[in-house]
Amino acid sequence: MKMQKNQLNTLMLGLAALLFSCANLGASGSSACDDELRYYTAYGFASEHFFDRLQEGKDEATKATLMELAQQKARAPQWGKEKAKLRTTYLGLAAQEDSDLSSRILYLCEALKTVWTCNEALALADLCHKRTQQVQDPREKVSVAHYGLFRLNVELSEPGYDLHQKLVAVPHLISLLEDLKEATKSMKSTSDMALPPFGTFFHEDCIPQAQVCAQLAVAYGGKILAGEDAEGSVSHSIYNNRLEAIDLYKQGLDGTPTPAQRKYYHAQIVNLVQGLERMPALFAADRDEYHALQKENALALARIYKVEGNKAQGDVLRAYLAYKAALAYTYAGKDVQALKYAASVLATPRVASENGLFVDRLKVRAQEIEVQLSAPEKLFAFQCDHLSVFWH
């Protein structure tokens, strides 16, 4: 009787394990495709087993197409009819709505690698957004959303900012950024993420969710550029995301950031408060509080640049750090110190080679600080006289 009971327990445990594995298989769809997608989003290219894995679980016709694709890819030159044929086949497979989502993403990724087009990048962004709703692991959500953003090829940060030229992508940007915002809730630094080695969206010293909030503010700004803020809800989204980013960086400063992170957090708070200034109606009630916060962080930043400048070797680096200190002191409301460091930039000796052009531009920027503090009514005229620097 005791032996029968043990056998029954073993049978029940085995059945439970089988049911659990089947449930997992049903939840994840094609595990081979999912594994390949994870590899793809982690490294930016297909693994050596790409076509073998895609064939698993496919019907005979699709298997034959994939085998032909593998042969085409092996012999396809960088340009020409074979490449065009390869691309057309990938797009045909990606358009099959009965295919699993991982496969469709992979097909579309491969098509985009042959030739990038806006419509296909938008379609991939939609598929990546859908995929993030299916997966539970935050790191995988980040990878998929990040890859969709990367393939959209939109620059949300200065100096390459180009959102005003790519307004068609705004809804897709917002969807993927909202996915990232959700996925990065518990992530304190980029070390918590499985970031790819290509075109990463995140600054190495940022707080991931704070950076996403800051970029969401830019993306929602695209809706205003497109004239979509009749109810004011978009403006509130921009404002609230900036406030969230500021709060996250404040919390980060209360923790134990590295010196590089501390400097980055201070700079981001200063920049984000500057962004709030562009929304005077919403900012009116909070202006005094955030101006004080901006001055506090700008002063901390100026002191960091001051220390770095004292240790710096070479005129060019010292001039750069002096300019950064002058700018930070300006935001901190310390005009005397700002003018002192601006003057030290202007006193930098002329440097030969390409560094000379860099120093010349720094000197114009330092003069801008002087004009801003001593004769603000002349600032616009000064900037117009040096457009090659300020529009560079």
N, C-alpha and C positions, 0 to 999 in steps of 0.2 A: 504493500500500500504506500509506504514511504517512497519507494522507487517510482511508482506511478505519479505521485505528487510532484517529485522533482522533474520528471519528464514533462508533465503538464506545464510547470513553471517555465521550463526551457522553451517549450513550444510557444507559450504565450509571449515570452520575451522576444523570440525570433519573429513572431507575427507582428508585434509592435514595432520592431526595428524595420521590418519590411514596409509596413504601412507608413512609417515616418519617412523612409527614403522615397517612397512613391509620392507622398505629399510634397516633399521638397522638389522632386523632379517636375511635378505638375506646376508648382509655383514658379519655378525658374525657367520653364520652357526648354529650349534646346540648350543643354548645358555646354556643349561644344562651342556653339555660337556665342554663348555668354562669356565663356573663357577667352575666346578670340577677341571679343569686343573689349574685355578688360585689358588684354594685352595691347590692343590697338590704341585705346585711350590713354594707357600708361606710357607708351613709347612713341606713338605717332605713326607707326607703320605696322604692316601685317607680319605675323610670325612666319617661320619656315613651314609651319603646318596649316597655313591659312586655308588653302583649298581643300585639304583633307578634312579639316574640321567642319567646313561649310557643307560638305557632302553628307555628313552624318544626319540620318533621319529624313533626307530629301527623296522625292520621287525620282524615278529613273530619268525622266526628261530633264529635270533640273540638274541631276548628277552629270548627265552628258554635256549640258551647257557649261557647267563649272569646269569640267575636264577640258573643254574647248577653250574656255577662258584662260586656264592655266597655260595651255599651249600658246595661245595668242600673246599672253603677257611675256612669255619666254622669248618670243621672236619679235615682239613689237618694238620698233625703233622709237626714239623720243618724239618724232613727228611722223605724220604720214597716214596712209589709209588704214594700216593695221591698228594704229593708236585710236583712230576715230571709230573703228569697228569695235575695239575693246570697250571704249567708253559707251557706245550705244548698247552693247550687251549688258554692261553693268546697270545702266539706267533702266533697261527693260526688267531686270531682276528686281531692282529697287521699287519699281512701280507695282509689283505684285502684292496687293494688299492682304492676301491670304498667307503670305510668308510671315515668319516670326519677326518681331521688331528688331532683334539683334542683327539678323541677317540683312534686313533692309538698310539698317544704319551702315553696316559694313560695305554693302554694295555701293551705296551713295558716297561713302567716304572715298572708295577707290575711284569712282567716276570723277569726283571733285579733284582728285590728285592728278588726273590726266589734263583736265581743263577746269578752272574755277569759273562758275557763273553765279550770279546773284540768286536766281530762282532756285537753283539746286542747293545753295548754301542755306537759304531760308527753309527749304523742305527738310534739310538735315537738322536744322535747329528745332523744327517741330517734332521730328522723330526723337531727338535727344530729350526734349522736354517730356514727351510721353514716357520715355524709358525711365527717367528719374522718378516717375510716379510708381513704377513697378518695383524698384529695388529698395531694400531696407538699409543696407550698409551706407552710412553717410559718406565714407571715403569713395565708394563707387558712385554715389550720386554726384559728388564733386567732380570726379573724373569725366563722367558723361556730359554734365552741364558745361564744364570747362572746355571740352572738346567741341561742343556745339558753338560756343562763343568764339573759340579760336578759328573755326572754319567760316564764321560770319565775316571775319576780316574787318572789323570795325574798331577804330582806335578811340577810346574814351578818355584818354589822358593827354595832357599837354606834354611835349609840344606838337605831337602828331595828331591831335584831336580832329576827327573828321565826321562826327555824327551829323552835322548839318548837311553833309553831302550824301548821307545814307539813311535818310529818314524812313525809308521803306522797311528797314530792319528793326525799327524801334520796338514794335510789339514782341518780336522774337527775343530781342535783347532783354526786355523786361521779364519775360517768362523764365528765361534761363538764369537771370540774376536772382529772381525770387526763389528759384530752385536752390541756387547756391546759398542764399541767405538762410534758408531753412536747414540746409545740410551742414552749415558751418557753425551752428548754434553753440556747440560744445567745444569748438576748436580754438585754442588759445594762441597758437602760432602756426606758421607754415609747416613746422615739423610734425604736426598732427595730421597732415594731409598727404595723399599719394599724388604728388604733383609730377607732371611729365617733364622730360628734359628739353622740351621745345616750347617756345613762345608762351611762357607762363603768364597768366593773368595777374598773379599776386606778387607784390613786392616782398622780398625775403624777410623784411623786418616788420611787416604789417600784422595787425590782428585780422584774421581772415574775414570775419563777419563785418567788421568795421569798414574794411576796404570794399566789400560788396555793397554796403549801404551807401558809401560815397559814390560808387559807380552807378548805383541805382538812381541817385539824385541826378546824375548827368543823363542817364537814359530817359528818365521821366521828363527831363528838360526837352528832349526831342519831341514829346507830345505838344509842348507849348510852342516849339518852333513850327509844328504842323498845324497850330491853331486849334488844339483840342482841349482847352481848359475853360470851357464856358462856365462850369459849375465851381471852379476853383479847387476841385479834388486833387488834380495833378500837382498844383502848387503845394498843397498840404503834404502830399506824398514826398515831394522833393524836400520840403522843410523837415518833416519828421525823420526821414532817412539821414539827413545831416545831423540832426540832434542825436539819433541813435549812435551814429559813428563817433561823435564827440564823447558821448557817455561811455562807450566801450574803451576809447583811448584813455579817458580819465581813470577808469577802473584799472586799465593796464598799468598806468603810472603808479597806482597804489599797490601793485603787486611787486614782482621781482624781475623787471625787464632787464635784458642785457644793455650795455651802454649804447649799442647801435639801435636797439629797439626804442630805448628812452628818447634818443634824439629824433627818431622817426615819429614817435607818438606826439612829441611837442610840436613838430613841424605840421603834422596833420591837423592837430587842434587849431593851430593858427590859420591854416588854409581853409578849414571847414567854417570857422567863424567868419572869415572873409566872404565865403559863399553865402552865409546867412544875410550879409549886408545887401545882397542883390534882391532880397525879398522884404523891403521895408515895412509893408503892411503887416506881415506875419511876425516880423522881428521886433516890432515896436515894444511889446510887453517884456521881452527878454533881453533887450539890448544891453542894459547896464551889467547884468549878470555875466553875459558872454563876452562883453568887452573886457571886463576884469579878468576873465579866464584867459582870453587871448593875450593880454599884457603879461600875465603870470607865465604863460608857456613861452611867449616870445622872449622874455627876459632870461628864462632858463636856457633857451636855445642859443641866445647871444653869448651867454657865459661859456657854453660848450664850444662854440666857434672861437671864442677868445682864447681858451686853453689850447685848442688844436692849433690855432695860429701861432701861439708862442712856441710850440714844439715843431712847427713845420720847417722843412728844408726847401729852399729855392724861392725865388721871387714870385714865380707864377702861382704856386700853391698858397703862399702867404697872401697874395693879392686876392685870390679867390675866397679864402677864409675871412679876410678882412671885409670883403663885400658882403658875404653872408652874415657876418656879425653886424655890419651897418644896417642891413635890411631888417634883421631881427630886432635890433634896438629901436628902429623906426616903428615897428609894430608894437613894441613895448612902451612907446611914448617917451623914450629916453633920447631926446633930440641931440643933446650935447655929445653923448657917446656915439650916436649914429653919425654925426658930422665928423667926429674925430676919425672913425674908421673909414668913412668915405674919403677923407683927405689922404689917408694912408694908401688907399688904392690909387688915387691920382698921382701920388708920389712914386709909384712903382717905376723903375727904370724901363726904358724901351727894350723889348726882348726880340731877338732875331727869330726867323723861321715862322712856322704856323702858330706857335705860342704867342707871337707878337700880336696877331689878329685877335686872339682870345683876350689878351690883356687890354687891347684897345677897346674891345666891346665892354669889358668890365669897367673901364674908366667912364664910358658913356653912361653905364648903369649907375655908377657912383655919383656922377654929375646929376643924374635924375633925382637921386635922393636929396642932394643939396638943394636943387630947385624946388622940390616938393616941400622941403622944410623951411626954406628961406623966402621963396617967392612962388607960392602955389599957383598964382594967377598966370604964371608963365609956363606952367608944366605942359599944357597941351601943345603949345607952340614948340617947346623943346622936343617933345616926342615926335612931332611932325617933321622936325628938322633931322631926325635920326631914325627914320622909318626902317632903314636897312638893319638896324640893331633890334628895334622893338617888334618887328614882324619876322625876325629870323627864325 
